[in-house]
Amino acid sequence: MTKKLTREEIIDTIDKILLAEGTDEEEDLWLEQLSISVPYYQEISRIIASSTEDLTAEEILEKAKANHKPIIL
């Protein structure tokens, strides 16, 4: 089982994805780690894939958090 990442580890993971540092398998693992650690990981993926801005990993995390709209039951 994958452990939850700290904020710094999340930022490092986003940075690795941005820099395309890993193999496909490593990127899959990083995305899985994000999905376990961050409830708005899909927003992070969306920003990475579609943003035209030159954002840092920390800016992506903050923007995803700000855009996150949890479902209130």
C-alpha positions as a Markdown table, in Angstrom:
| # | Residue | x | y | z |
|---|---|---|---|---|
| 1 | Met | 0.0 | 0.0 | 0.0 |
| 2 | Thr | 1.2 | 3.5 | -0.8 |
| 3 | Lys | 1.6 | 6.0 | 2.0 |
| 4 | Lys | 0.1 | 9.5 | 2.0 |
| 5 | Leu | 2.6 | 12.1 | 0.9 |
| 6 | Thr | 3.5 | 15.2 | 2.8 |
| 7 | Arg | 3.0 | 18.6 | 1.2 |
| 8 | Glu | 6.7 | 18.8 | 0.2 |
| 9 | Glu | 6.5 | 15.3 | -1.3 |
| 10 | Ile | 3.4 | 16.3 | -3.2 |
| 11 | Ile | 5.2 | 19.3 | -4.6 |
| 12 | Asp | 8.2 | 17.2 | -5.5 |
| 13 | Thr | 5.9 | 14.7 | -7.2 |
| 14 | Ile | 4.2 | 17.4 | -9.3 |
| 15 | Asp | 7.6 | 18.7 | -10.2 |
| 16 | Lys | 8.7 | 15.3 | -11.4 |
| 17 | Ile | 5.6 | 15.0 | -13.6 |
| 18 | Leu | 6.1 | 18.5 | -15.0 |
| 19 | Leu | 9.7 | 17.7 | -15.9 |
| 20 | Ala | 8.8 | 14.3 | -17.3 |
| 21 | Glu | 11.6 | 12.7 | -15.3 |
| 22 | Gly | 10.3 | 9.2 | -15.1 |
| 23 | Thr | 9.2 | 6.2 | -17.2 |
| 24 | Asp | 5.6 | 5.6 | -17.9 |
| 25 | Glu | 5.5 | 3.2 | -14.9 |
| 26 | Glu | 7.0 | 5.8 | -12.6 |
| 27 | Glu | 4.5 | 8.4 | -13.8 |
| 28 | Asp | 1.7 | 6.0 | -13.1 |
| 29 | Leu | 3.0 | 5.5 | -9.6 |
| 30 | Trp | 3.3 | 9.2 | -9.0 |
| 31 | Leu | -0.3 | 9.8 | -10.1 |
| 32 | Glu | -1.4 | 7.0 | -7.9 |
| 33 | Gln | 0.4 | 8.5 | -4.9 |
| 34 | Leu | -1.3 | 11.9 | -5.7 |
| 35 | Ser | -4.7 | 10.2 | -5.9 |
| 36 | Ile | -4.1 | 8.7 | -2.4 |
| 37 | Ser | -2.7 | 11.9 | -0.9 |
| 38 | Val | -4.7 | 14.7 | -2.5 |
| 39 | Pro | -8.6 | 14.7 | -2.8 |
| 40 | Tyr | -8.3 | 17.1 | -5.7 |
| 41 | Tyr | -5.6 | 15.2 | -7.6 |
| 42 | Gln | -7.8 | 15.2 | -10.8 |
| 43 | Glu | -7.7 | 19.0 | -10.8 |
| 44 | Ile | -3.9 | 18.8 | -10.5 |
| 45 | Ser | -3.8 | 16.5 | -13.6 |
| 46 | Arg | -6.2 | 18.8 | -15.4 |
| 47 | Ile | -4.0 | 21.9 | -14.7 |
| 48 | Ile | -0.8 | 20.1 | -15.8 |
| 49 | Ala | -2.4 | 18.9 | -19.0 |
| 50 | Ser | -4.3 | 22.1 | -20.0 |
| 51 | Ser | -2.7 | 25.2 | -18.4 |
| 52 | Thr | -1.1 | 27.7 | -20.8 |
| 53 | Glu | 0.5 | 29.4 | -17.8 |
| 54 | Asp | 4.0 | 28.6 | -16.7 |
| 55 | Leu | 3.2 | 27.5 | -13.2 |
| 56 | Thr | 5.5 | 26.0 | -10.6 |
| 57 | Ala | 4.5 | 22.8 | -8.8 |
| 58 | Glu | 3.5 | 24.7 | -5.7 |
| 59 | Glu | 1.4 | 27.1 | -7.8 |
| 60 | Ile | -0.3 | 24.1 | -9.4 |
| 61 | Leu | -1.1 | 22.6 | -6.0 |
| 62 | Glu | -2.5 | 25.9 | -4.7 |
| 63 | Lys | -4.6 | 26.5 | -7.8 |
| 64 | Ala | -6.0 | 23.0 | -7.7 |
| 65 | Lys | -6.8 | 23.4 | -4.0 |
| 66 | Ala | -8.6 | 26.8 | -4.7 |
| 67 | Asn | -10.6 | 25.2 | -7.6 |
| 68 | His | -11.6 | 22.2 | -5.6 |
| 69 | Lys | -15.3 | 22.1 | -4.8 |
| 70 | Pro | -16.0 | 19.2 | -2.5 |
| 71 | Ile | -19.4 | 17.6 | -2.6 |
| 72 | Ile | -21.3 | 18.3 | 0.6 |
| 73 | Leu | -23.8 | 15.6 | 1.6 |
